[in-house]
């Protein structure tokens, strides 16, 4: 089957219209500022939230601390990573010039302004806080949409649709008074669908390429009916949570999706990539999807699992691991470097996995140690993204090593 993965995310190729050399390196391509911001935000936000929850005296944020944590996971960390990926992938999909310079800087400022007004009590009316915070996602969508439409690349308009759902979730959050996390479930499910969609494209493609480099004469078989069934099931989870939440329909679709995802992942031969961290980390990220949906089904059935375990398996597990894996790979390829993960970032992969395991399963194993589990998970998470930032900040802020623009 012909892969639909943007080729320059697998094997970097010359841009059809290279971006200008006149911009600072950090603004020379969409992945650069947003992959850096995603890493910095992740390294700071979680430890800061834990510190505030357990006694650090700081001025109160514009929304309550637990709500701020959930909102900023979606619209701070995840939104930045999504922006970096889409602003890099869309030029490849549409054969157009990469996003750079002033338009990219404006998107960065919109993202940053949203983080400021949500975090710092500035005395702004709630309407202005909402308007500023809501601006980034539609601005990103409108930046990407013309290229997709002009090129006839309608297949990837699904990403614009998911951005629209993210915006709707944030709008609901602000209309509800920004005091609870329930309105953010729609956005979380949209990102879960995107991880499923993106992972279904890139994981088998990257694995096939890696196995060829290792000398394995193995072809990763794609079963189109299974791939479609997986997307349908995960999409159904999103829809059922919207119209029939916490019902047996939600249990059924979550359980079916978990089984289908596990079967799909089993065909991709991830066990053969254990010597290539840049590939196995993507298998690991995708493995969190069936885990989180199985935990969700168990939670809705009233089984003895932590009520938030599935949510943290989705966010700290599937989403964060896929983000770290994609960012660390794409940043190497698009700056002219070999696709070999630096040793410190391999350690970051393990640290992040440890953080997710502790956050999801620690409270189940020893409920009385809830606070220490939370603190340990936050520490491991922080160390993982600090390592990423230390290694990748110079890569993202300096020109390509091969002298090409971008």
Residue pairs with C-beta under 8 A, 6 or more apart in sequence:
1 222
1 224
3 10
3 201
3 204
3 205
4 155
4 201
5 201
5 202
5 205
5 206
6 89
6 92
6 93
7 13
7 92
8 15
8 92
8 333
8 334
9 88
9 89
9 92
9 202
9 329
9 330
9 333
10 202
10 205
10 206
10 209
11 209
11 333
12 333
12 334
12 336
14 404
15 91
15 97
15 98
15 405
15 406
16 95
16 96
16 97
17 96
17 97
17 98
18 97
18 98
18 404
18 405
18 406
19 28
19 29
19 97
19 98
19 99
19 100
19 101
19 405
19 406
20 28
20 100
20 101
20 405
21 28
21 405
22 101
23 100
23 101
25 32
25 396
25 397
25 398
25 399
26 32
26 33
26 36
26 396
26 397
27 33
27 100
27 101
27 104
27 105
28 98
28 100
28 399
28 405
28 406
29 87
29 88
29 98
29 99
29 100
29 334
29 406
30 83
30 84
30 86
30 87
30 88
30 98
30 99
30 100
30 104
31 84
31 85
31 87
31 88
31 327
31 330
31 331
31 334
31 396
32 84
32 331
32 396
32 397
33 84
33 104
33 108
33 396
34 80
34 81
34 83
34 84
34 87
34 108
34 111
35 80
35 81
35 84
35 327
35 330
35 331
35 392
35 396
36 389
36 392
36 393
36 396
36 397
37 80
37 108
37 111
37 112
38 77
38 78
38 80
38 81
38 84
38 323
38 327
39 327
39 385
39 388
39 389
39 392
39 393
40 385
40 389
41 72
41 76
41 77
41 80
41 115
42 77
42 320
42 381
42 385
43 382
43 385
43 386
43 388
43 389
45 69
45 72
45 73
45 76
45 77
46 69
46 378
46 381
46 382
47 378
47 379
47 381
47 382
49 65
49 68
49 69
49 378
50 374
50 375
50 378
52 58
52 61
52 65
53 65
53 66
54 371
54 375
59 120
59 121
60 121
61 68
61 118
61 119
61 120
61 121
62 68
62 117
62 118
62 119
62 120
62 121
62 122
62 124
62 129
62 178
63 71
63 118
63 178
63 179
64 179
66 181
67 178
67 179
67 180
67 181
68 118
68 119
70 181
70 184
71 118
71 170
71 173
71 178
71 181
71 184
72 115
72 118
72 119
73 315
74 166
74 169
74 170
74 184
74 187
74 188
74 191
75 114
75 118
75 133
75 136
75 137
75 166
75 170
75 187
76 114
76 115
77 320
77 323
78 191
78 315
78 319
78 323
79 111
79 136
79 137
79 166
80 111
81 323
81 326
81 327
82 140
82 163
82 191
82 194
83 107
83 111
83 136
83 140
84 327
84 330
85 198
85 326
85 330
86 140
86 144
86 159
87 98
87 99
87 104
87 107
87 140
87 143
87 144
88 98
88 330
88 334
90 96
90 99
90 144
90 147
90 148
90 156
91 97
91 98
91 99
91 147
93 148
93 151
93 153
93 156
94 147
94 148
94 150
94 151
94 153
95 151
96 147
96 150
96 151
98 406
99 107
99 143
103 143
106 139
107 136
107 139
107 140
107 143
110 135
110 136
110 139
111 136
113 132
113 135
113 136
114 132
114 133
114 134
114 135
114 136
116 122
117 124
117 128
117 129
117 132
117 133
118 129
118 133
124 132
126 174
126 177
126 178
129 174
129 178
130 171
130 174
130 178
133 170
133 174
134 167
134 170
134 171
134 174
137 163
137 166
137 167
137 170
138 163
138 167
140 163
141 160
141 163
141 164
141 167
144 159
144 160
145 160
147 153
148 154
148 156
148 157
148 160
158 197
159 194
162 190
162 191
162 193
162 194
165 186
165 187
165 190
165 238
166 187
166 190
166 191
168 186
169 183
169 184
169 185
169 186
169 187
169 188
169 190
170 184
170 187
172 183
172 186
173 183
173 184
175 183
176 182
176 183
185 241
185 245
186 238
186 241
186 242
188 311
188 314
188 315
189 237
189 238
189 241
190 238
191 319
192 234
192 237
192 238
192 289
192 292
192 314
192 318
192 319
193 231
193 234
193 235
193 238
195 285
195 286
195 289
195 318
195 319
195 322
196 230
196 231
196 234
196 261
196 289
197 231
198 322
198 326
199 282
199 285
199 286
199 289
199 322
200 227
200 230
200 231
200 264
202 282
202 326
203 265
203 268
203 270
203 282
203 283
203 286
204 220
204 222
204 267
204 268
205 220
206 278
206 279
206 282
206 329
207 220
207 268
207 269
207 270
207 272
207 273
207 279
207 282
207 283
208 218
208 219
208 220
210 273
210 276
210 278
210 279
211 218
211 220
211 269
211 272
211 273
214 272
214 273
214 275
214 276
216 272
218 269
218 272
220 267
220 268
220 269
221 267
222 267
223 264
223 267
226 260
226 263
226 264
226 267
227 264
229 260
230 257
230 260
230 261
230 264
233 253
233 256
233 257
233 260
233 261
234 257
234 261
234 289
234 293
236 253
236 257
237 250
237 253
237 254
237 257
237 293
240 247
240 249
240 250
240 253
241 250
244 250
246 300
250 296
250 300
251 297
251 300
251 301
252 297
254 293
254 294
254 296
254 297
254 300
255 293
255 294
255 297
257 290
257 293
258 289
258 290
258 291
258 293
258 294
258 297
259 290
261 286
261 289
261 290
261 293
262 290
265 283
265 286
265 287
265 290
268 283
270 279
270 280
270 283
270 284
273 279
273 280
273 283
274 280
277 341
277 345
277 346
277 349
278 325
278 328
278 329
278 332
278 339
278 340
278 341
281 321
281 324
281 325
281 328
281 341
281 349
282 322
282 325
282 326
284 321
284 325
284 349
284 353
285 317
285 318
285 321
285 322
285 325
286 318
286 322
288 313
288 314
288 317
288 318
288 321
288 356
289 314
289 318
291 313
291 317
291 360
292 310
292 311
292 313
292 314
292 317
292 318
293 310
294 310
295 305
295 309
295 310
295 313
295 360
296 310
298 305
298 310
299 305
299 306
299 307
299 309
299 310
304 364
305 364
306 360
306 363
306 364
309 360
309 361
309 363
309 364
312 356
312 359
312 360
313 356
313 360
316 352
316 355
316 356
316 359
316 360
316 377
316 381
317 356
317 360
320 352
320 356
320 381
321 349
321 352
321 353
321 356
324 348
324 349
324 352
324 384
324 385
324 388
325 349
327 388
327 392
328 341
328 345
328 348
328 388
328 392
329 339
329 341
331 392
331 395
331 396
332 338
332 339
332 340
332 341
332 395
333 339
334 400
334 406
335 395
335 396
335 398
335 400
335 401
335 406
336 400
336 401
336 402
336 403
336 404
337 395
337 401
341 349
342 391
344 387
344 390
344 391
345 387
345 388
345 391
345 392
347 387
348 383
348 384
348 385
348 387
348 388
349 384
351 380
351 381
351 383
351 384
351 387
352 380
352 381
352 384
352 385
354 380
355 377
355 378
355 379
355 380
355 381
355 384
356 377
358 373
358 376
358 377
358 380
359 373
359 374
359 377
362 369
362 373
362 376
362 377
363 369
363 370
363 373
366 373
400 406
